[in-house]
Amino acid sequence: MSPIDALDLVELAMWTVIVMSAPAVVPAMIIGLVIALFQALTQIQEVTITFVPKIMVVFLSIAFAANFMGNQLNSLMTVIYDRIESGF
């Protein structure tokens, strides 16, 4: 395997990780901003208020996006397997 092939596989794997993490990270970030705005408006400065809603949103988003995430991982493994089969 040439260094270019290895770099291409690493790049593909990194993009797959970014795409797979987006369904959990984006909703958590949005909920965090909404709760921070609520805390700033009401002057309630409690750290634990953000924890429960974020965890619930992350779990729900992972549950709803599990099929998408599995397909992304399957696509990555198919590309890697095809390159191994073809001998790079």
C-alpha positions in Angstrom: 0.0 0.0 0.0 1.4 3.4 -1.0 1.3 6.3 1.4 -1.2 8.0 -0.9 -3.6 5.1 -0.5 -3.1 5.1 3.3 -3.7 8.8 3.5 -6.9 8.5 1.4 -8.3 5.8 3.7 -7.4 7.9 6.8 -9.2 10.9 5.2 -12.2 8.8 4.4 -12.3 7.4 8.0 -12.0 10.9 9.5 -14.9 12.2 7.4 -17.0 9.2 8.3 -16.4 9.9 12.0 -17.4 13.5 11.6 -20.6 12.6 9.7 -21.5 9.8 12.2 -21.0 12.1 15.2 -23.0 15.0 13.7 -26.5 13.6 14.6 -25.5 13.6 18.3 -23.4 16.7 18.5 -25.6 19.2 16.6 -28.8 18.6 18.7 -26.7 18.7 21.9 -25.2 22.0 20.8 -28.6 23.5 20.0 -30.1 22.4 23.3 -27.0 23.8 25.1 -27.5 27.2 23.4 -31.2 27.3 24.2 -30.7 26.4 27.8 -27.8 28.9 28.1 -30.1 31.6 26.7 -32.8 30.6 29.2 -30.3 30.7 32.1 -29.1 34.1 31.0 -32.6 35.5 30.7 -33.8 34.2 34.1 -30.4 34.6 35.9 -30.5 31.0 37.0 -26.9 29.8 37.1 -27.2 26.1 37.9 -24.8 23.8 36.1 -26.9 20.7 36.4 -29.9 22.2 34.5 -28.1 21.6 31.1 -27.1 18.0 31.9 -30.4 16.1 31.8 -31.9 17.7 28.6 -28.6 17.3 26.8 -28.3 13.6 27.7 -31.9 12.9 26.7 -31.5 14.7 23.4 -28.2 12.9 22.6 -29.7 9.5 23.4 -32.8 10.2 21.3 -30.9 11.5 18.4 -28.6 8.5 18.4 -31.6 6.2 18.6 -33.2 7.9 15.6 -29.9 8.1 13.6 -28.7 4.6 14.3 -29.7 3.3 10.9 -27.9 6.3 9.2 -24.8 5.8 11.3 -24.7 2.1 10.6 -25.0 2.7 6.9 -22.1 5.2 7.0 -20.0 2.6 8.8 -21.0 -0.1 6.4 -20.0 2.1 3.5 -16.6 2.8 5.0 -16.0 -0.9 5.6 -17.1 -1.8 2.1 -14.6 0.7 0.6 -11.8 -0.6 2.8 -12.7 -4.2 1.9 -12.8 -3.5 -1.8 -9.4 -1.8 -1.7 -7.9 -4.8 0.2 -9.5 -7.2 -2.3 -8.1 -5.3 -5.3 -4.7 -5.2 -3.8 -4.6 -1.4 -3.6 
